[in-house]
Amino acid sequence: MHLEDCDDMNPIELAILSNTSSSIVSILQNISALEHMKKSGQLTEEYVERGLTRLKDLVSPFVLDWFKALIDA
């Protein structure tokens, strides 16, 4: 994720330093990987499905649909 706060910390770094649950860190890492692949033009349907499959056990169906919409945007 390329967003940073005033201390130059991105969401993953902030989550780790805040002792956030490993599930949240994993969600952020998966979304960051998907975002990177999309921006680099390397995002394939197979990669999206694998990423969403990993997230399926961590988030609600509503949140999963939200992630799908972000990927498609």
MOPAC internal coordinates of N, CA, C and O (Angstrom, degrees):
PM7 1SCF
backbone

  N    0.0000 0     0.00 0     0.00 0    0    0    0
  C    1.4436 1     0.00 0     0.00 0    1    0    0
  C    1.5138 1   108.19 1     0.00 0    2    1    0
  O    1.2310 1   121.50 1   -43.94 1    3    2    1
  N    1.3065 1   114.73 1   136.06 1    3    2    1
  C    1.4472 1   119.18 1  -172.33 1    5    3    2
  C    1.5165 1   113.29 1   -98.96 1    6    5    3
  O    1.2310 1   119.91 1   179.52 1    7    6    5
  N    1.3097 1   117.79 1    -0.48 1    7    6    5
  C    1.4589 1   120.40 1   177.00 1    9    7    6
  C    1.5150 1   109.01 1   -77.80 1   10    9    7
  O    1.2310 1   120.73 1   -40.65 1   11   10    9
  N    1.3203 1   116.22 1   139.35 1   11   10    9
  C    1.4614 1   120.84 1   176.81 1   13   11   10
  C    1.5153 1   109.31 1  -135.91 1   14   13   11
  O    1.2310 1   121.42 1   -28.47 1   15   14   13
  N    1.3324 1   114.89 1   151.53 1   15   14   13
  C    1.4534 1   119.29 1   177.92 1   17   15   14
  C    1.5294 1   109.88 1   -88.57 1   18   17   15
  O    1.2310 1   120.31 1     9.28 1   19   18   17
  N    1.3270 1   117.01 1  -170.72 1   19   18   17
  C    1.4690 1   120.76 1  -177.45 1   21   19   18
  C    1.5251 1   112.66 1   -66.41 1   22   21   19
  O    1.2310 1   119.86 1   164.63 1   23   22   21
  N    1.3255 1   117.88 1   -15.37 1   23   22   21
  C    1.4655 1   122.35 1   176.87 1   25   23   22
  C    1.5200 1   111.67 1   -98.63 1   26   25   23
  O    1.2310 1   120.31 1  -165.89 1   27   26   25
  N    1.3337 1   117.01 1    14.11 1   27   26   25
  C    1.4692 1   123.24 1  -179.23 1   29   27   26
  C    1.5188 1   113.05 1    60.65 1   30   29   27
  O    1.2310 1   120.51 1  -145.22 1   31   30   29
  N    1.3259 1   116.62 1    34.78 1   31   30   29
  C    1.4619 1   120.99 1   177.80 1   33   31   30
  C    1.5268 1   109.07 1  -107.27 1   34   33   31
  O    1.2310 1   120.86 1   -45.77 1   35   34   33
  N    1.3312 1   115.96 1   134.23 1   35   34   33
  C    1.4603 1   119.32 1   176.88 1   37   35   34
  C    1.5346 1   109.07 1   -90.87 1   38   37   35
  O    1.2310 1   119.79 1   -10.14 1   39   38   37
  N    1.3282 1   118.00 1   169.86 1   39   38   37
  C    1.4636 1   120.35 1  -176.13 1   41   39   38
  C    1.5380 1   114.19 1   -57.75 1   42   41   39
  O    1.2310 1   119.94 1   143.71 1   43   42   41
  N    1.3135 1   117.72 1   -36.29 1   43   42   41
  C    1.4729 1   119.79 1  -179.66 1   45   43   42
  C    1.5246 1   110.22 1   -67.70 1   46   45   43
  O    1.2310 1   120.25 1   133.93 1   47   46   45
  N    1.3354 1   117.13 1   -46.07 1   47   46   45
  C    1.4637 1   120.46 1   178.65 1   49   47   46
  C    1.5281 1   110.97 1   -60.46 1   50   49   47
  O    1.2310 1   120.75 1   134.95 1   51   50   49
  N    1.3140 1   116.18 1   -45.05 1   51   50   49
  C    1.4650 1   120.70 1  -179.82 1   53   51   50
  C    1.5283 1   110.95 1   -62.62 1   54   53   51
  O    1.2310 1   120.39 1   138.46 1   55   54   53
  N    1.3254 1   116.85 1   -41.54 1   55   54   53
  C    1.4679 1   120.36 1   179.03 1   57   55   54
  C    1.5262 1   111.13 1   -62.27 1   58   57   55
  O    1.2310 1   120.49 1   136.29 1   59   58   57
  N    1.3230 1   116.66 1   -43.71 1   59   58   57
  C    1.4682 1   120.57 1  -179.50 1   61   59   58
  C    1.5232 1   110.60 1   -65.27 1   62   61   59
  O    1.2310 1   120.51 1   133.15 1   63   62   61
  N    1.3231 1   116.63 1   -46.85 1   63   62   61
  C    1.4665 1   119.92 1  -179.11 1   65   63   62
  C    1.5200 1   112.89 1   -67.91 1   66   65   63
  O    1.2310 1   120.47 1   158.59 1   67   66   65
  N    1.3277 1   116.70 1   -21.41 1   67   66   65
  C    1.4709 1   120.95 1   179.39 1   69   67   66
  C    1.5218 1   112.37 1   -91.34 1   70   69   67
  O    1.2310 1   120.64 1  -172.27 1   71   70   69
  N    1.3279 1   116.39 1     7.73 1   71   70   69
  C    1.4721 1   121.69 1  -178.48 1   73   71   70
  C    1.5256 1   112.58 1    57.45 1   74   73   71
  O    1.2310 1   121.00 1  -142.54 1   75   74   73
  N    1.3281 1   115.70 1    37.46 1   75   74   73
  C    1.4556 1   121.44 1   176.45 1   77   75   74
  C    1.5196 1   108.71 1   -67.17 1   78   77   75
  O    1.2310 1   120.28 1   -26.15 1   79   78   77
  N    1.3077 1   117.07 1   153.85 1   79   78   77
  C    1.4600 1   120.19 1  -178.90 1   81   79   78
  C    1.5214 1   110.82 1   -58.48 1   82   81   79
  O    1.2310 1   121.00 1   -28.98 1   83   82   81
  N    1.3095 1   115.70 1   151.02 1   83   82   81
  C    1.4601 1   120.59 1  -179.33 1   85   83   82
  C    1.5273 1   111.46 1   -62.60 1   86   85   83
  O    1.2310 1   120.04 1   153.28 1   87   86   85
  N    1.3332 1   117.54 1   -26.72 1   87   86   85
  C    1.4648 1   120.62 1   177.80 1   89   87   86
  C    1.5224 1   111.06 1   -63.84 1   90   89   87
  O    1.2310 1   120.30 1   136.98 1   91   90   89
  N    1.3172 1   117.03 1   -43.02 1   91   90   89
  C    1.4644 1   121.22 1   179.95 1   93   91   90
  C    1.5278 1   110.08 1   -66.44 1   94   93   91
  O    1.2310 1   120.66 1   137.26 1   95   94   93
  N    1.3392 1   116.34 1   -42.74 1   95   94   93
  C    1.4628 1   119.86 1   178.06 1   97   95   94
  C    1.5272 1   109.76 1   -61.40 1   98   97   95
  O    1.2310 1   120.12 1   138.28 1   99   98   97
  N    1.3147 1   117.38 1   -41.72 1   99   98   97
  C    1.4605 1   121.93 1   179.01 1  101   99   98
  C    1.5300 1   110.90 1   -62.68 1  102  101   99
  O    1.2310 1   120.01 1   137.54 1  103  102  101
  N    1.3192 1   117.59 1   -42.46 1  103  102  101
  C    1.4628 1   121.53 1   177.71 1  105  103  102
  C    1.5309 1   109.57 1   -60.07 1  106  105  103
  O    1.2310 1   120.42 1   131.51 1  107  106  105
  N    1.3222 1   116.81 1   -48.49 1  107  106  105
  C    1.4628 1   120.63 1  -179.71 1  109  107  106
  C    1.5329 1   111.48 1   -61.37 1  110  109  107
  O    1.2310 1   120.50 1   139.72 1  111  110  109
  N    1.3291 1   116.65 1   -40.28 1  111  110  109
  C    1.4566 1   120.15 1   179.24 1  113  111  110
  C    1.5252 1   111.73 1   -65.59 1  114  113  111
  O    1.2310 1   120.36 1   138.22 1  115  114  113
  N    1.3228 1   116.92 1   -41.78 1  115  114  113
  C    1.4621 1   120.61 1   178.71 1  117  115  114
  C    1.5220 1   111.15 1   -63.75 1  118  117  115
  O    1.2310 1   120.15 1   135.24 1  119  118  117
  N    1.3117 1   117.31 1   -44.76 1  119  118  117
  C    1.4533 1   121.37 1   179.64 1  121  119  118
  C    1.5312 1   110.25 1   -65.03 1  122  121  119
  O    1.2310 1   120.36 1   139.63 1  123  122  121
  N    1.3169 1   116.92 1   -40.37 1  123  122  121
  C    1.4538 1   120.56 1   178.06 1  125  123  122
  C    1.5282 1   111.11 1   -62.05 1  126  125  123
  O    1.2310 1   120.31 1   137.69 1  127  126  125
  N    1.3226 1   117.01 1   -42.31 1  127  126  125
  C    1.4693 1   121.03 1   178.99 1  129  127  126
  C    1.5280 1   110.73 1   -63.57 1  130  129  127
  O    1.2310 1   120.32 1   136.33 1  131  130  129
  N    1.3211 1   117.00 1   -43.67 1  131  130  129
  C    1.4628 1   120.53 1   178.40 1  133  131  130
  C    1.5293 1   110.78 1   -63.08 1  134  133  131
  O    1.2310 1   120.71 1   137.92 1  135  134  133
  N    1.3274 1   116.25 1   -42.08 1  135  134  133
  C    1.4625 1   120.67 1   179.41 1  137  135  134
  C    1.5333 1   110.21 1   -62.64 1  138  137  135
  O    1.2310 1   120.16 1   135.68 1  139  138  137
  N    1.3147 1   117.30 1   -44.32 1  139  138  137
  C    1.4648 1   121.46 1   179.49 1  141  139  138
  C    1.5304 1   111.15 1   -61.65 1  142  141  139
  O    1.2310 1   120.49 1   134.53 1  143  142  141
  N    1.3239 1   116.67 1   -45.47 1  143  142  141
  C    1.4612 1   120.98 1  -179.96 1  145  143  142
  C    1.5341 1   110.46 1   -62.51 1  146  145  143
  O    1.2310 1   120.57 1   140.39 1  147  146  145
  N    1.3300 1   116.52 1   -39.61 1  147  146  145
  C    1.4622 1   119.83 1  -179.37 1  149  147  146
  C    1.5268 1   110.34 1   -65.48 1  150  149  147
  O    1.2310 1   120.44 1   134.49 1  151  150  149
  N    1.3375 1   116.77 1   -45.51 1  151  150  149
  C    1.4606 1   120.24 1  -178.53 1  153  151  150
  C    1.5212 1   111.95 1   -65.97 1  154  153  151
  O    1.2310 1   120.04 1   149.79 1  155  154  153
  N    1.3198 1   117.54 1   -30.21 1  155  154  153
  C    1.4646 1   120.39 1  -178.87 1  157  155  154
  C    1.5231 1   112.14 1   -86.77 1  158  157  155
  O    1.2310 1   120.41 1   177.28 1  159  158  157
  N    1.3282 1   116.81 1    -2.72 1  159  158  157
  C    1.4557 1   120.61 1   179.06 1  161  159  158
  C    1.5216 1   113.73 1    77.73 1  162  161  159
  O    1.2310 1   119.98 1  -165.48 1  163  162  161
  N    1.3245 1   117.65 1    14.52 1  163  162  161
  C    1.4572 1   122.15 1  -177.27 1  165  163  162
  C    1.5233 1   112.81 1  -105.04 1  166  165  163
  O    1.2310 1   120.33 1  -171.96 1  167  166  165
  N    1.3115 1   116.97 1     8.04 1  167  166  165
  C    1.4603 1   120.51 1  -176.56 1  169  167  166
  C    1.5260 1   110.17 1   -77.57 1  170  169  167
  O    1.2310 1   121.02 1   -63.92 1  171  170  169
  N    1.3229 1   115.65 1   116.08 1  171  170  169
  C    1.4625 1   120.64 1   178.97 1  173  171  170
  C    1.5234 1   109.13 1  -107.39 1  174  173  171
  O    1.2310 1   120.51 1   -18.43 1  175  174  173
  N    1.3139 1   116.62 1   161.57 1  175  174  173
  C    1.4682 1   121.83 1   176.90 1  177  175  174
  C    1.5256 1   109.97 1   -56.87 1  178  177  175
  O    1.2310 1   120.44 1   138.66 1  179  178  177
  N    1.3294 1   116.77 1   -41.34 1  179  178  177
  C    1.4682 1   121.14 1  -178.99 1  181  179  178
  C    1.5284 1   111.01 1   -62.57 1  182  181  179
  O    1.2310 1   120.42 1   137.14 1  183  182  181
  N    1.3233 1   116.80 1   -42.86 1  183  182  181
  C    1.4589 1   120.41 1  -179.80 1  185  183  182
  C    1.5255 1   110.61 1   -65.38 1  186  185  183
  O    1.2310 1   120.63 1   138.58 1  187  186  185
  N    1.3282 1   116.41 1   -41.42 1  187  186  185
  C    1.4722 1   120.51 1   177.83 1  189  187  186
  C    1.5246 1   109.78 1   -60.28 1  190  189  187
  O    1.2310 1   120.16 1   132.66 1  191  190  189
  N    1.3280 1   117.29 1   -47.34 1  191  190  189
  C    1.4672 1   120.58 1  -179.30 1  193  191  190
  C    1.5253 1   111.71 1   -61.16 1  194  193  191
  O    1.2310 1   120.27 1   138.48 1  195  194  193
  N    1.3409 1   117.10 1   -41.52 1  195  194  193
  C    1.4717 1   119.50 1   178.31 1  197  195  194
  C    1.5217 1   110.41 1   -64.15 1  198  197  195
  O    1.2310 1   120.39 1   137.09 1  199  198  197
  N    1.3285 1   116.86 1   -42.91 1  199  198  197
  C    1.4642 1   120.49 1   179.17 1  201  199  198
  C    1.5130 1   111.87 1   -63.36 1  202  201  199
  O    1.2310 1   120.56 1   136.33 1  203  202  201
  N    1.3256 1   116.54 1   -43.67 1  203  202  201
  C    1.4672 1   120.22 1  -179.87 1  205  203  202
  C    1.5250 1   111.35 1   -69.21 1  206  205  203
  O    1.2310 1   120.07 1   147.32 1  207  206  205
  N    1.3218 1   117.46 1   -32.68 1  207  206  205
  C    1.4637 1   120.50 1   176.70 1  209  207  206
  C    1.5204 1   110.40 1   -63.66 1  210  209  207
  O    1.2310 1   120.43 1   138.24 1  211  210  209
  N    1.3441 1   116.79 1   -41.76 1  211  210  209
  C    1.4712 1   120.12 1   177.50 1  213  211  210
  C    1.5272 1   110.77 1   -63.44 1  214  213  211
  O    1.2310 1   120.49 1   142.17 1  215  214  213
  N    1.3271 1   116.68 1   -37.83 1  215  214  213
  C    1.4569 1   120.27 1  -178.20 1  217  215  214
  C    1.5215 1   112.74 1   -74.99 1  218  217  215
  O    1.2310 1   120.48 1   154.17 1  219  218  217
  N    1.3279 1   116.68 1   -25.83 1  219  218  217
  C    1.4686 1   121.21 1  -174.61 1  221  219  218
  C    1.5276 1   112.48 1   -54.20 1  222  221  219
  O    1.2310 1   120.07 1   143.97 1  223  222  221
  N    1.3259 1   117.47 1   -36.03 1  223  222  221
  C    1.4573 1   120.94 1  -179.07 1  225  223  222
  C    1.5229 1   112.76 1   -80.45 1  226  225  223
  O    1.2310 1   120.27 1   170.93 1  227  226  225
  N    1.3310 1   117.09 1    -9.07 1  227  226  225
  C    1.4610 1   120.48 1  -174.91 1  229  227  226
  C    1.5200 1   114.35 1  -106.70 1  230  229  227
  O    1.2310 1   120.53 1   159.66 1  231  230  229
  N    1.3351 1   116.58 1   -20.34 1  231  230  229
  C    1.4654 1   119.27 1  -173.87 1  233  231  230
  C    1.5254 1   110.86 1  -131.17 1  234  233  231
  O    1.2310 1   121.37 1   -14.48 1  235  234  233
  N    1.3171 1   114.99 1   165.52 1  235  234  233
  C    1.4631 1   120.74 1   177.78 1  237  235  234
  C    1.5292 1   109.74 1   -75.17 1  238  237  235
  O    1.2310 1   120.25 1   -18.93 1  239  238  237
  N    1.3286 1   117.13 1   161.07 1  239  238  237
  C    1.4758 1   119.61 1   177.42 1  241  239  238
  C    1.5360 1   112.42 1   -57.41 1  242  241  239
  O    1.2310 1   120.17 1   143.85 1  243  242  241
  N    1.3214 1   117.28 1   -36.15 1  243  242  241
  C    1.4661 1   120.68 1   178.10 1  245  243  242
  C    1.5223 1   110.94 1   -60.98 1  246  245  243
  O    1.2310 1   120.21 1   133.41 1  247  246  245
  N    1.3190 1   117.20 1   -46.59 1  247  246  245
  C    1.4662 1   121.51 1  -179.78 1  249  247  246
  C    1.5275 1   110.06 1   -66.76 1  250  249  247
  O    1.2310 1   120.12 1   141.91 1  251  250  249
  N    1.3139 1   117.38 1   -38.09 1  251  250  249
  C    1.4586 1   121.15 1   177.57 1  253  251  250
  C    1.5316 1   110.47 1   -61.28 1  254  253  251
  O    1.2310 1   119.91 1   138.26 1  255  254  253
  N    1.3310 1   117.78 1   -41.74 1  255  254  253
  C    1.4657 1   121.40 1   176.81 1  257  255  254
  C    1.5328 1   110.86 1   -63.76 1  258  257  255
  O    1.2310 1   120.69 1   143.21 1  259  258  257
  N    1.3082 1   116.29 1   -36.79 1  259  258  257
  C    1.4612 1   121.20 1   177.65 1  261  259  258
  C    1.5271 1   110.08 1   -63.53 1  262  261  259
  O    1.2310 1   120.46 1   136.42 1  263  262  261
  N    1.3479 1   116.73 1   -43.58 1  263  262  261
  C    1.4660 1   120.61 1   177.87 1  265  263  262
  C    1.5357 1   110.20 1   -62.21 1  266  265  263
  O    1.2310 1   120.22 1   137.92 1  267  266  265
  N    1.3232 1   117.19 1   -42.08 1  267  266  265
  C    1.4717 1   120.74 1   178.66 1  269  267  266
  C    1.5307 1   110.35 1   -59.95 1  270  269  267
  O    1.2310 1   120.42 1   138.98 1  271  270  269
  N    1.3267 1   116.81 1   -41.02 1  271  270  269
  C    1.4657 1   120.60 1   179.58 1  273  271  270
  C    1.5229 1   110.51 1   -65.14 1  274  273  271
  O    1.2310 1   120.05 1   141.20 1  275  274  273
  N    1.3183 1   117.52 1   -38.80 1  275  274  273
  C    1.4675 1   120.81 1   177.99 1  277  275  274
  C    1.5141 1   111.13 1   -63.45 1  278  277  275
  O    1.2310 1   120.65 1   138.52 1  279  278  277
  N    1.3109 1   116.36 1   -41.48 1  279  278  277
  C    1.4649 1   120.91 1  -179.50 1  281  279  278
  C    1.5189 1   110.75 1   -65.27 1  282  281  279
  O    1.2310 1   120.75 1   141.28 1  283  282  281
  N    1.3329 1   116.17 1   -38.72 1  283  282  281
  C    1.4627 1   120.99 1  -177.55 1  285  283  282
  C    1.5226 1   112.36 1   -75.86 1  286  285  283
  O    1.2310 1   120.27 1   160.94 1  287  286  285
  N    1.3332 1   117.09 1   -19.06 1  287  286  285
  C    1.4859 1   120.28 1  -175.98 1  289  287  286
  C    1.5120 1   112.21 1   -68.49 1  290  289  287
  O    1.2310 1   120.10 1   180.00 1  291  290  289

